[in-house]
């Protein structure tokens, strides 16, 4: 039947823990639970942050179409220059 209350709590805590320990700076994240076709699912929304770049495990990633790829020097320069505007 999807996630029960205890499982929801553990999952939410685990997601927040992973974010706190692996992503810098910590992005704005909202976790909610909703029922879809009789199953309780987790909905994770990551809002647009205020920093020009975020690092996961010490590496900056950028979107390339529908994929995340490791940022190249020119990507970082572009992000910082856009942020300065």
Number of C-alpha atoms within 10 A of each C-alpha: 9 12 16 11 10 9 11 18 11 11 15 17 13 12 13 15 11 10 17 13 11 13 16 17 15 16 16 12 14 12 15 11 15 12 12 9 8 9 13 16 17 16 11 13 11 11 10 9 13 11 13 14 18 18 16 14 10 10 13 18 18 17 10 10 7 6 8 11 13 13 18 11 8 9 15 16 13 12 15 14 11 10 12 8 5
